[in-house]
């Protein structure tokens, strides 16, 4: 820790962390996409400072105890390749902070932009009363939907009891327990018989090759939330197989499949996927209407053995 004697201000620590992160060849993608953003997120959160602080504060000196805490976290980021949100136990999604730990994936889905726009123009937000979030993980999508649709009921399911424990923390944190109901369920298996206006899902979709090549940072995340089978499509296809039974006639299904987009369109060239574009970047998210799903059931049922 000899560096501590030469580092004094917040600016010093950010600069030093950026240099060390670049030197170590860290991977990013858990809410940040550069060494600079990673360092800022880690250091400011640790010092209980907002990202929009007056820049003059960056020249403030750290106390000895603050130096030691920040230094240790920087070293963990480098030596253990732990993503920053797992070190700070905080990730941001749709403008809201969420508690996260290694029981759940770190929120980063472009679906946030859709939620903020109330899924327009594909649905009338004034006609949305019931929403289902499949594979909810930390609960971020369900809670963001509750915020955007304050009159709607949100059901959120996950197969993992660990993930649901984290989702419960976030439901209570955002005071959404009267609007968001959590279910332990293998996709639709244990859900109530209900028709939803919107079904949204960010299921596991990483294919086998990509799983074998994941950077160390991503290996801290639960494999249960990442691995989507050989082509990354196992869960997406099962969702499409059953979703029409749980949708209102005017309802929509929105699913993120990430880099498995190409494999999905190759397997189902006759399904009219609408691949959504995002102003803030990201992709691999498709939309299908209830009618389109019903019309495509023969193709979907032939793809995998029917199961919930």
C-alpha positions as CSV (number, residue, x, y, z in Angstrom):
1,X,0.0,0.0,0.0
2,X,2.9,2.3,-0.6
3,X,0.9,4.2,-3.2
4,X,-1.3,5.5,-0.4
5,X,1.4,8.0,0.6
6,X,1.4,9.5,-2.9
7,X,-2.4,9.6,-3.5
8,X,-4.4,12.3,-1.7
9,X,-7.4,13.6,-3.5
10,X,-10.5,12.0,-5.1
11,X,-9.1,13.0,-8.5
12,X,-5.8,11.2,-7.6
13,X,-7.6,8.0,-6.8
14,X,-9.7,8.1,-9.9
15,X,-6.7,8.7,-12.2
16,X,-4.7,6.0,-10.4
17,X,-7.5,3.5,-10.6
18,X,-8.1,4.2,-14.3
19,X,-4.4,3.6,-15.0
20,X,-4.3,0.4,-13.0
21,X,-7.6,-0.9,-14.6
22,X,-6.2,-0.3,-18.1
23,X,-2.9,-1.9,-17.1
24,X,-4.7,-5.0,-15.8
25,X,-6.8,-5.3,-19.0
26,X,-10.1,-5.5,-17.1
27,X,-13.4,-6.2,-18.9
28,X,-16.4,-3.9,-18.6
29,X,-20.1,-4.1,-19.5
30,X,-21.8,-4.1,-16.1
31,X,-23.3,-0.7,-16.3
32,X,-20.0,0.9,-17.5
33,X,-18.0,0.5,-20.7
34,X,-14.7,2.1,-19.8
35,X,-12.0,2.1,-17.1
36,X,-12.8,5.8,-16.4
37,X,-16.6,5.1,-15.8
38,X,-15.7,2.1,-13.7
39,X,-13.3,4.0,-11.5
40,X,-15.7,6.9,-11.0
41,X,-18.6,4.6,-10.1
42,X,-16.5,2.6,-7.6
43,X,-14.8,5.5,-5.9
44,X,-17.7,8.0,-5.7
45,X,-20.1,5.4,-4.4
46,X,-17.6,4.3,-1.7
47,X,-17.2,7.9,-0.6
48,X,-21.0,8.3,-0.6
49,X,-20.9,10.9,-3.3
50,X,-23.3,11.4,-6.2
51,X,-22.1,11.3,-9.8
52,X,-23.3,14.9,-10.4
53,X,-21.3,16.5,-7.6
54,X,-19.6,19.8,-8.1
55,X,-16.3,19.0,-9.9
56,X,-14.4,21.1,-7.3
57,X,-15.1,18.3,-4.8
58,X,-12.7,16.0,-6.8
59,X,-9.9,18.0,-5.3
60,X,-11.0,17.1,-1.7
61,X,-8.5,15.0,0.3
62,X,-9.5,11.6,1.6
63,X,-9.0,10.6,5.2
64,X,-6.7,7.8,6.0
65,X,-9.6,5.4,6.6
66,X,-11.2,6.4,3.3
67,X,-7.9,5.9,1.5
68,X,-7.6,2.3,2.8
69,X,-11.2,1.4,1.9
70,X,-10.9,2.8,-1.6
71,X,-7.5,1.2,-2.1
72,X,-8.8,-2.3,-1.0
73,X,-11.8,-2.1,-3.4
74,X,-9.6,-1.1,-6.3
75,X,-7.3,-4.0,-5.6
76,X,-10.3,-6.4,-5.4
77,X,-11.6,-5.1,-8.8
78,X,-8.2,-5.8,-10.3
79,X,-7.1,-9.0,-8.6
80,X,-10.4,-10.8,-8.3
81,X,-12.1,-9.2,-11.4
82,X,-15.2,-8.5,-9.4
83,X,-17.6,-6.2,-11.3
84,X,-18.1,-2.8,-9.6
85,X,-21.8,-3.3,-8.8
86,X,-20.9,-6.4,-6.8
87,X,-18.4,-4.4,-4.8
88,X,-20.8,-1.5,-4.1
89,X,-23.9,-3.7,-4.0
90,X,-25.6,-1.1,-6.3
91,X,-26.6,-1.1,-9.9
92,X,-28.7,1.5,-11.8
93,X,-31.6,0.6,-14.1
94,X,-34.2,2.9,-15.6
95,X,-32.9,5.8,-13.4
96,X,-33.3,3.8,-10.2
97,X,-30.7,2.2,-7.8
98,X,-31.0,-1.5,-7.2
99,X,-29.3,-3.7,-4.6
100,X,-27.3,-6.5,-6.3
101,X,-25.0,-9.3,-5.2
102,X,-23.7,-12.5,-6.8
103,X,-27.1,-14.2,-6.5
104,X,-28.4,-12.1,-9.5
105,X,-27.2,-10.8,-12.8
106,X,-26.2,-7.1,-12.8
107,X,-29.0,-5.1,-14.5
108,X,-27.9,-3.7,-18.0
109,X,-30.8,-4.5,-20.4
110,X,-31.8,-2.0,-23.1
111,X,-35.4,-3.0,-22.2
112,X,-35.2,-0.1,-19.7
113,X,-35.7,2.3,-22.5
114,X,-38.9,0.5,-23.6
115,X,-40.3,0.6,-20.1
116,X,-39.6,4.3,-19.8
117,X,-41.5,4.9,-23.1
118,X,-44.3,2.7,-21.8
119,X,-43.8,0.3,-24.7
120,X,-45.2,2.8,-27.1
121,X,-46.1,2.8,-29.9
122,X,-46.8,-0.9,-29.7
123,X,-49.4,-0.7,-26.9
124,X,-51.7,1.9,-25.4
125,X,-50.4,2.5,-21.9
126,X,-53.8,3.5,-20.7
127,X,-55.0,-0.1,-21.4
128,X,-52.3,-1.8,-19.4
129,X,-53.5,-3.5,-16.2
130,X,-51.4,-6.6,-15.9
131,X,-47.7,-7.1,-16.7
132,X,-45.6,-10.3,-16.3
133,X,-41.8,-10.2,-15.9
134,X,-40.3,-13.6,-16.5
135,X,-36.8,-14.4,-15.2
136,X,-37.0,-11.3,-13.0
137,X,-33.6,-11.7,-11.3
138,X,-33.0,-8.6,-9.2
139,X,-36.6,-7.4,-9.9
140,X,-35.4,-4.4,-11.8
141,X,-37.6,-4.8,-14.9
142,X,-40.7,-5.5,-12.8
143,X,-40.1,-2.5,-10.5
144,X,-39.4,-0.2,-13.4
145,X,-42.7,-1.4,-15.0
146,X,-44.5,-0.6,-11.8
147,X,-43.1,2.9,-11.8
148,X,-44.1,3.5,-15.5
149,X,-47.5,1.9,-15.0
150,X,-48.6,2.9,-11.5
151,X,-52.1,1.5,-12.0
152,X,-51.0,-1.9,-13.2
153,X,-50.4,-5.1,-11.3
154,X,-46.9,-6.6,-11.9
155,X,-46.2,-10.4,-11.5
156,X,-42.5,-11.3,-11.5
157,X,-41.2,-14.8,-11.5
158,X,-37.9,-16.6,-11.3
159,X,-36.8,-20.2,-10.8
160,X,-34.1,-19.2,-8.3
161,X,-35.0,-18.7,-4.7
162,X,-31.7,-16.7,-4.3
163,X,-32.7,-14.3,-7.0
164,X,-36.2,-13.9,-5.5
165,X,-34.6,-13.0,-2.2
166,X,-32.7,-10.2,-3.9
167,X,-35.8,-9.1,-5.8
168,X,-37.7,-8.9,-2.5
169,X,-35.1,-6.6,-1.1
170,X,-35.6,-4.3,-4.1
171,X,-39.4,-4.5,-4.0
172,X,-39.3,-3.3,-0.4
173,X,-36.6,-0.8,-1.1
174,X,-38.8,0.9,-3.8
175,X,-42.0,0.4,-1.8
176,X,-43.6,-1.6,-4.5
177,X,-44.8,-4.6,-2.4
178,X,-48.5,-3.7,-3.0
179,X,-48.0,-3.6,-6.8
180,X,-45.3,-6.2,-7.5
181,X,-46.0,-9.9,-6.7
182,X,-43.1,-12.4,-6.8
183,X,-43.4,-16.0,-7.8
184,X,-41.0,-18.9,-7.7
185,X,-41.7,-20.5,-11.1
186,X,-40.0,-22.3,-13.9
187,X,-41.2,-19.8,-16.5
188,X,-45.0,-20.1,-16.6
189,X,-45.3,-23.3,-14.6
190,X,-46.4,-22.0,-11.2
191,X,-48.1,-18.7,-12.3
192,X,-51.7,-17.9,-11.7
193,X,-54.2,-18.4,-14.6
194,X,-54.2,-14.8,-15.9
195,X,-54.0,-12.9,-19.2
196,X,-51.4,-10.2,-19.3
197,X,-51.3,-7.1,-21.5
198,X,-47.5,-7.2,-21.6
199,X,-45.1,-10.1,-21.0
200,X,-41.5,-9.0,-20.8
201,X,-38.4,-11.2,-20.3
202,X,-34.7,-11.0,-20.1
203,X,-34.1,-14.8,-19.9
204,X,-30.7,-16.7,-20.0
205,X,-29.6,-16.4,-23.6
206,X,-25.8,-16.9,-23.8
207,X,-24.9,-19.8,-26.1
208,X,-22.4,-22.6,-25.2
209,X,-19.5,-21.2,-27.1
210,X,-19.9,-17.7,-25.6
211,X,-20.3,-19.2,-22.2
212,X,-16.9,-20.9,-22.6
213,X,-15.3,-17.6,-23.5
214,X,-16.8,-15.3,-20.9
215,X,-14.3,-12.8,-19.3
216,X,-13.6,-13.3,-15.6
217,X,-15.9,-10.5,-14.6
218,X,-18.9,-12.2,-16.1
219,X,-18.1,-15.5,-14.3
220,X,-19.0,-13.8,-11.0
221,X,-22.6,-13.8,-12.2
222,X,-24.8,-16.8,-11.7
223,X,-24.5,-19.2,-14.7
224,X,-28.2,-20.0,-14.1
225,X,-29.0,-16.5,-15.3
226,X,-26.7,-16.6,-18.3
227,X,-26.6,-20.0,-20.0
228,X,-29.3,-20.5,-22.6
229,X,-28.3,-23.8,-24.1
230,X,-26.3,-24.7,-27.2
231,X,-27.6,-21.9,-29.3
232,X,-28.7,-19.7,-26.5
233,X,-32.4,-20.1,-27.4
234,X,-33.8,-22.7,-25.0
235,X,-35.6,-20.3,-22.8
236,X,-36.7,-17.9,-25.5
237,X,-38.3,-20.7,-27.5
238,X,-40.1,-22.1,-24.5
239,X,-41.4,-18.6,-23.7
240,X,-42.7,-18.1,-27.2
241,X,-44.3,-21.6,-27.1
242,X,-46.5,-20.7,-24.2
243,X,-46.8,-16.9,-24.1
244,X,-50.0,-16.7,-26.2
245,X,-51.9,-18.6,-23.6
246,X,-51.0,-15.8,-21.0
247,X,-51.6,-12.8,-23.2
248,X,-54.7,-10.7,-23.9
249,X,-55.7,-10.6,-27.6
250,X,-54.1,-7.2,-27.9
251,X,-51.1,-8.1,-25.7
252,X,-47.4,-8.1,-26.6
253,X,-44.4,-10.3,-25.8
254,X,-41.0,-8.6,-25.5
255,X,-37.9,-10.8,-25.1
256,X,-34.2,-10.1,-25.0
257,X,-31.9,-12.7,-26.7
258,X,-28.8,-10.6,-27.1
259,X,-26.2,-12.1,-29.4
260,X,-28.5,-15.1,-30.1
261,X,-30.6,-12.9,-32.4
262,X,-29.0,-14.3,-35.5
263,X,-29.5,-17.9,-34.4
264,X,-33.2,-17.2,-33.6
265,X,-33.9,-15.7,-37.0
266,X,-32.0,-18.5,-38.7
267,X,-34.1,-21.1,-36.9
268,X,-37.4,-19.3,-37.5
269,X,-37.2,-17.4,-40.8
270,X,-41.0,-17.3,-41.1
271,X,-41.7,-15.7,-37.8
272,X,-42.1,-11.9,-38.2
273,X,-39.9,-10.8,-35.3
274,X,-39.8,-7.1,-34.8
275,X,-36.3,-6.3,-33.7
276,X,-36.3,-3.1,-31.6
277,X,-33.9,-0.3,-31.9
278,X,-32.7,1.8,-28.9
279,X,-31.5,5.4,-28.8
280,X,-29.1,4.6,-25.9
281,X,-27.7,1.6,-27.7
282,X,-28.1,-2.2,-27.3
283,X,-30.1,-4.7,-29.3
284,X,-31.2,-8.3,-29.5
285,X,-34.7,-7.5,-28.3
286,X,-37.7,-8.7,-30.2
287,X,-41.4,-8.0,-30.0
288,X,-44.3,-10.3,-31.1
289,X,-48.0,-9.7,-30.7
290,X,-50.4,-12.3,-29.3
291,X,-51.9,-12.9,-32.7
292,X,-48.4,-13.4,-34.3
293,X,-47.6,-15.9,-31.6
294,X,-50.8,-17.8,-32.1
295,X,-50.2,-17.9,-35.9
296,X,-46.7,-19.3,-35.3
297,X,-47.6,-22.1,-32.8
298,X,-47.0,-24.9,-35.3
299,X,-43.5,-23.7,-36.0
300,X,-42.7,-23.2,-32.3
301,X,-44.2,-26.5,-31.1
302,X,-42.0,-28.3,-33.5
303,X,-38.9,-26.7,-32.2
304,X,-38.7,-28.1,-28.6
305,X,-40.7,-30.6,-26.6
306,X,-43.6,-28.8,-25.0
307,X,-42.9,-27.8,-21.4
308,X,-43.5,-24.9,-19.1
